[in-house]
């Protein structure tokens, strides 16, 4: 009789403890509160414990974002690009707006710069930036910076007044005209004469 009473009290305390764990872990709805044990059997109740999960466990393997998981085949890519001849054929259209660069002879589209000539300009600009950084450093410069090449420093000191002169250790390239670095000396005109349309 006493052993049966102890078992019943132990079972009751265990169920109360499980209910408290469910309530304080904020699991809703608390299934263990309305579960009926007709035969007095102690069924194992899996209670979700907070300490069992952590953010590191969730992020450890990574999330599945909305990105493609399977690579498209070359046939699928080509059919999306050019279409299907039987249904929707999109053949490649040849470009007719190609021009030849008068300086280097390379071809480029009309309205765009020549890629070869622009690459030369980028290389020359990078060399000028390196020389300026080597001479002046990275500090702020209040005066105008003038870049000249070998054999071009034939001006008087008064001409270079209030200007920082940087001399490149090489001759000026043929395609890099000297007037590109000088400000315009043309005075603004108030004339209202119309230019003749026959002039090129």
Residue pairs with C-beta under 8 A, 6 or more apart in sequence:
8 40
11 40
11 42
14 42
15 32
15 37
18 32
18 45
18 47
19 30
19 32
19 33
21 47
21 49
22 30
22 31
22 32
22 33
22 47
23 30
25 47
25 48
25 49
25 50
27 47
27 48
32 45
32 47
37 43
72 80
81 90
82 89
82 90
82 91
82 92
83 89
83 90
95 109
97 109
97 110
97 111
98 107
98 108
98 109
98 110
99 107
99 108
99 109
99 110
100 106
100 107
101 107
101 108
101 114
101 116
101 117
103 114
103 117
103 175
104 114
104 116
104 117
106 114
106 115
106 116
106 117
108 114
108 115
117 175
120 173
120 175
124 173
124 176
127 168
128 147
128 166
128 168
131 147
131 166
131 168
131 169
132 145
132 147
132 166
135 166
136 145
136 164
136 166
141 164
143 162
143 163
143 164
144 162
144 163
144 164
145 163
145 164
145 166
146 160
146 163
146 164
146 165
146 166
146 181
147 166
147 167
147 168
147 181
148 165
148 166
148 167
148 168
149 167
149 168
149 170
149 171
149 172
150 167
150 168
150 169
150 170
150 171
150 172
151 171
152 167
152 172
152 178
153 165
153 167
172 178
